[in-house]
């Protein structure tokens, strides 16, 4: 089943409350996805630096940090949240850092970005949000997912969001039927995959199209012709936020817009914690129609 | 007037209270506060009472309704008034997918828009949507009337049986076996009656609508198509 949420702020007013609002939205969607949860938050970015979100597997943060400093130099710092370490490094070290992370079997690289941090774990959504401290995070936009696994095992790797490009992330409710074929084609084009999950393929598809010069909205538009199956996607990029439903709108979706924000929820219940929701324009996104917002 | 505040009471409290009502009850006016998108509100009522819900509701609101009037001051989620038997459900905002699904009788009025599959498999109810309806509406609809003041989405009336569809705006496309038919006096009288029931007969003329129904080509197996199966 799964529940998905997204919140995109149009201005600075609610930025300090972003995490608290998304945490409340995620918790409401526990009934739709009680086995794991995850979220990506676009917070502060520093010029000339990149953040790597790493999931640590049976290894302590200090030794990983020490190793990173040894390999990548002294400009490395990190913040540990539950099982995830967000490593901030000079942008020019990104390629080396990816290579280093991939070479260590006790590290899983879950996301890379100037501003994006990405956290996901097995467990009840409210617990997952609390363990990572989502409540206190600030930022411009965030997407989240509560999972009820149907296509693959209940593992952290199978949890959403998926990130396959810098400052790019996606959450998906539904299931794709042509993901194996699409994965093969994308691999041939140079994309790399961490899982056998169908949603990762959707994320990689969008990444590859954006790498080819399309905007997020245009990439989703192209996806209408190439992604086969059931889907409601909510996607984030450094400055963008977009929603797409499959042409027969198999999976539920509701949106709300005010002067301050655009919000997405699988159900209206997820939007109830938002400020001024009573006076928001609440609408159901139409099938096969790309909704995209940009903030500069 | 009995009032149920869903911040203090549960959905089950509300529905049990409504189910306990006898058909002769004097408690005929109910108010429900803070629904906050919760599911299955005011379902299965079997008494001629009025329930007014102040806010947006979730899935299956007023499902299986019999004789009650349910008014929703907001939007409704999936399956509003599904399998209604009789009575009246009035949504002041928009409704999500499958509004009035399989409804056997009664009247569903939507002041806003209805999304996909409105009136799917409806079996005798009247549905009046003042805005637009989404794709695949009246799919396999069997009896009753679907009246749309706005536009209809793709594949309207696919695999239709005998529901009458009246659309005042544009129809994006018709589904398999749904065709436009000339509106005769009989259909016009039926449409007028539904508009009257919905309280909009003074503002909306039946002549402004186009009438769609089943071509009845899917009713029987056609031996000429045997090789297509």
Interface residues (C-beta under 8 A of the other chain):
Chain A: X247 X248 X249 X252 X254 X267 X268 X269 X271 X272 X278 X282 X283 X284 X286 X287
Chain B: X36 X37 X38 X55 X56 X58 X59 X75 X77 X78 X93 X94 X96 X97 X115 X116 X134 X135 X136
